[in-house]
Amino acid sequence: MSGSSTPSPGTPSVLRAMNDRAALDLLTAHGPLTRTRIGELTGLSKPTASQLLTRLESAGLVRTTGSQSGRPGPNAVLYEIDPRSGHVAALSAGPTGIDAVVADITGAVVGSCRVEAGPAAKDVGHRTAQLVAEAVNGALLAAGLDHDDLRCTVIGTPGAIDPHTGQLRYAPHLPGWHSRTLRADLAEVLGTPVFIENDVNLAAIAEQYEGAAQDHDDFVLAYLDEGVGAAIVLGGTLLRGATGGAGEIGYMPLPGAPLARGGVRDWAGDDAGGGFQSQVSTPAVRKLAGGVPLAEALADEAVLDQVAAMLATGLAAVVAVVDPELVVLSGAVAEAGGEALRKRVETELTGLILPRPLLRISDLDSDPILTGALRSALTQARDTVFDTT
């Protein structure tokens, strides 16, 4: 019988690849390191660490970047990830347009572009792919790169891709994105693997990476904006559900809210549609305050009290089922309501016979959806770029 061409676990090539990946992950997390420090952190001997760095430098994955001074003896050479070893694209798509960024493998953003949807975006099929390509091309142009430099693309959208059909669900307000072949069409246009992820799930990844949920493996992110949704993270893993619809709390029936009927494919998603979204979304809060701007609406104590009560009722339903350590409030409504809204919601929840999780307002400075899409894209790309098997 002929032997397999795949290296077996424990063989020298696999062990080398494991050591390579450990060193690359350390350089990604800590920035430039000396050979000695890499050896200390990995437990490798000095000769093995030297061979490893020579190998990675030859492969174009690391490069030298000056030296470390201030210690006895010769200055130690510093090594860092070579940012030219790969690039990724991250996009946030909505009814009004697409935002795109391109970053190198270290996560540094090197180009960005915004493409407005316009009336033509209502055409299905190729128009959506054209808009995505236009946004990515603009970001690549700003970075001085081309498609050959990209390793992965992650796109955040409202709704979620059904894992059984490949079709976008829960986002009828995003015309042109519901083709079963959308991912394949986009991959062909962009020339990279394409992953389409729920925008609120991506915002939760951003909170895990650099936001309010960094120290928590069990949390819920409630995103309160033009629409309302949640991301549920249990044991550090996103809960997606059988159809990708876990966390679609905007459609959740609640006392005082009309039911969202007609199926999620048909519902327009505005404040008149029904469900939790009809109470605490941006349009709903503005309508409650007589149509004034959101910040002005939530500056009104009476409106703030009413929104907090409705928000607490919806969150109570989620907390009763999931029992998270933490609930993070994000989106335009949370940002406008701020600490005053958080305190009121906390007070409303305190009197209920329920687990009482920590309650925080997101403090991310950057767009959480784009940040999460970028983190996801980097994770995917590094698994490929850093694989030296």
Secondary structure, 3 states (H helix, E strand, C coil): CCCCCCCCCCCHHHHHHHHHHHHHHHHHHHCCEEHHHHHHHHCCCHHHHHHHHHHHHHCCCEEEEEEECCCCCCCEEEEEECHHHCEEEEEEEECCEEEEEEEECCCCEEEEEEEECCHHHHCCCHHHHHHHHHHHHHHHHHHCCCHHHEEEEEEEECCEECCCCCCEECCCCCCCCCCCCHHHHHHHHHCCCEEEEEHHHHHHHHHHHHCCCCCCCCEEEEEECCCEEEEEEECCEECCCCCCCCCCHHHCCCCCCCCCCCCCCCCCCCCCCCCCHHHHCHHHHHHHCCCCCHHHHCCCHHHHHHHHHHHHHHHHHHHHHHCCCEEEEECHHHHHHHHHHHHHHHHHHHCCCCCCCEEEECCCCCCHHHHHHHHHHHHHHHHHHCCCC
